[in-house]
Amino acid sequence: MQVSYEQLKALIAEMDGVVVAYSGGVDSTLLAAAAHDALGASALAVTACSPTYPEHERAQAIALASLLGMRHELIETHENDNPNYSSNPSDRCYYCKLELFKELRGIMQREGLNFVLDGFNADDRTDFRPGHIAACELKVRSPLNELGLTKADIRRLAHERGLPNWEQPACACLASRIPYGEEITPARLAREGAAEAAIRELGFKTLRVRDHGTLARIELAETEIARALEDGMRLRLIAACKPHGYTFVCLDLQGYRTGSMNELLPIAETCGTTSS
């Protein structure tokens, strides 16, 4: 039997006061909307801003929070100041989420609320998610996962709730575009973000610019690859990347897939990281 939006609201209502880690993606938007609908002023959505967070996603998160009438707060995080993060190990996300959830727990205590919530869901159980270890350590709750909601379920509920981003492609921090073991720097983050923004202006929706030093590797949805290979568009894609510091520009023929940098890791490193 399908889980309903009312069931999600009921689970959150039992918590009687929550802080939601809210990025503006469909998972966290559904969670924040349900928390707002269930708890009103006893729900606070918090967006963490840093150089790893694309500017267009920040703007979208603010606009959506305003549209939905949610209590919303922006905070600054400084994960790149931690060498355990900036050196870009395979468990980089653990250190990022550890800082984030510590900040959110502090806000929870300040506001007199009871739980921190994140958008981890049932499909994430089979993915490489070292950040979920930090969530478990700090007793962050994941209502979407607790109810067994998959990404398809989340989109269904978001659509039923009337959320405008219910079809939005998956989001990820800009650090995910840099190969593990290569330093994360503000300059690399900025050029990836700028190149992606330029490509988005060409009408492409689902994309990543993976940063391989002087090479930009563009991943697009499979349905958009044919358009990218049209001669005029091919040249426009090159022009979108080169001004931002890339000498070479290539199109990944496998297309966009989440976590493609994880393909470089030994299988043993990607196992056993998401159990709660």
N, C-alpha and C positions, 0 to 999 in steps of 0.2 A: 504494500500500500504506500502511495506517495505521501511524503511528509508535507504538511500544509504550512502556509505562512503563519497561521494562528498557532500552530504547534511551536514554531520557532519563537514567536512572541511570548508564549506561555513559559517556555524554558527560561528565557531571559528575565521575564517578570519575577520568577522565583528568586533571582539573584538580588533584587531590591537595591540596585545602584551599581552602575558599571562605567568603566572607561574603555572605549573601543579604539584599538589601533586602526586608524582610518587613512587609507592611501588615496581613495577615490576610484579604485578598481571595483569591479562588479562584486567580488566577494565581500570586501570590507564595507561597501556601500549598502549592500543588502543587510549586513549585520548591524551597521549603524542605524539604518532606517528602522529595522525591527526593534532595536533597543530604544530608539526615540519613541516609536509607537507604543511600546510596552511600558516605558518608565518615564517618559517626558523629561523633565528637568533633572531627573536622577540618572540620566544617561549623558555622557560627554564623549564626543568624538574628538580624537587628537591626531593631528597630522604632523609627522616628523619631517623637517626640512633640512636638507644638506646638499652639498654638491653632487651627491649620487642620485638625487631625486629630480627627474626631468621637470623643467619649468612648466611645460604644458599640463603635466599631470597635477602639479600643485595648483595651478589655476583652475583646473577642472574640479578638484576636490573642494576648493573654496566655493565655487559656483554651485555645486551639487548640495553642499551643506546648507547654503543659503536657500536654495530652492525647496529643500525638504524641511526647512525650519529647525534644523538640529542645533543643539549646543555644540560649538566647534572651537577648538583651540589649536593654534600652530605653535610648535616648539622647534628649537634648533638642536640638532644632534651633531656630534663631532667624532664619528666613528673613524674618520681617516687620520685622526691624531693618534690612534692606537696602532703601533707597528704590527700587532698581531692581526690587524685588519688590513692595513695599507700594504703589507708585504704580499697580500693576496694568496693565502693558503687555501686549500680545498674546503676548509671549514670556516672560511671568511665570514659567512652569514651568521655563524654562532656569535661572533664578537659584536657584530652589528645589532643583532636582536637582543643580546645581553644588555647593551647600553640602552636600547630603546625600551625594553620592558622594565628596567630599573627606573628610568625616567617616568614611565607610565604608572608604576607602583607608587612613586612619590606623589604624583598627581592624584591618584586614587586615595591616598592617605590624607592629602590636603583637603580634598573635597568630601571626605567622610563616606566614600563609596566602598563597595565590597569586593569587586572583581575587576581584573583586566581581561579583556576579550580580544582574540585575534581571529583572522579569517581562514585559518588552516581548515581544510575540508577533507572529505573521504578520499578523493583522488590523490591528494598530497601524500597519503600514506605510502604510496609506491614510488614516490619521487625522492630525489636526494635533497633533503631539507635539514641541514645542520642547525638552522635557526630554531627549529622546533625543539631541539634539546634545551636551548635557553628558555623557551616558553615553559617547558615542563619543570625545569629547575626553579623557576620563579612563580610556579602555580598559576600560570595564565590559562584561562579556559578557552576552548574552541567549540562554540555551540554548533557550528556547521558540521564539524566532525562528529560531535557527540550525537547528532541526529542522523549521521550517515549520509549527509548531503553530498552528492557529486557535483562537478562543475555544471553538468546538464541540469541537475535539480536547481542549482543556484540561479542559473539563467531563467529557468521556468518561473521561479518564485519572484525574481527581480522583475520579470515581464508582468506577472500578475499584479505586483505592487505598483507598477507604472514607473519604474526607475528608467530614466532615459539612457543609461549606459548598459542596459541588460545584455546587449550584443557586443560590448566593447572587447577588443582583443586583450589577451593577458598582458599585464604590466610587470616590469621588473626594474630594479635599480640599475643605473648606468654601469656600476662596477661589474655586472654580469657580462658585459661585452669584452672584458679584458681577460686573456688567458691566465689561468692559475699560475702563480709564481712570478708574474710580472707586476711590478709595482703599480698601485693605483695612485694616480696623481690628479690634482685638480685640472691640469691642462688636458690630460687624456679624457677625463670625464666631460669637460667642456666641449672638446672637438667632436666626440661621439654624439652628444646631445645636439650640437649645431648641425651636424650632417643629417641626423635623423629628422630634425625639424625641416630642413631643406627638402628632404625626400618626401616628407608628409605633405608639403606644399604642392608637390606634383600629383597628389591625389592617391598615394598609396596609404593603406590603413594599417596593415599588419606587417611590421618590419623591425629589424634590428640592424645596426651597423656594428659589427664585431671588429674590435680594434687590434690589429696584428702589426703594431709598429707603424711602418710607412704604408701598410696595406689596409684598406677598408674592405671588409667582406660583408656584402649586403645580403641579408636574408629577407625574403618576401614570402607572403602566402603563395601557395602553389597556383592559385587562381590568378595571381597578379604577375607571374613570371613572364608569360607570353607578352604582355604589354611592355614589360621592362626591356625585352629584347628587340622591340621595334627600334629601327635605327635612330630616329629622332629622339626617342625617350632614352635610349642607351647613352647618348651623348649628354642628355640633361642629367642623368644620374651621375655621370662622371663629374660634371660641372657642379653638382650639389655637394660632392665630397672633397674635391681637390682644394678649394679655397680654405679648408679647415685643417690642412696640414697633412693630407694623405698624398703620397706620390703615386700609388697604384690603387685601382678600384676594381673589385671583381664581384660577380653575382654568384652566390652559392646555389647550385642547381638542385640541391636537396630541398631548398626552400626553408621557410621559417619553422623552427621547432624550439620548444622551451628548453632551456638548459643545454644548448648545443656544446658549450664549453665543457660540460661534464663528460662528453665523449672522449676527452683527453685523459680522463682519470682511470686508474686501475679499477676493476669491478669491486674489489674488496673495499675500496675507500667509499663507495657509494652505497654500501649495504648497512643495514641496521642503524640508520641514523634518525629515523622518524617515528620509532615506536614510542607510544605515550605511556 
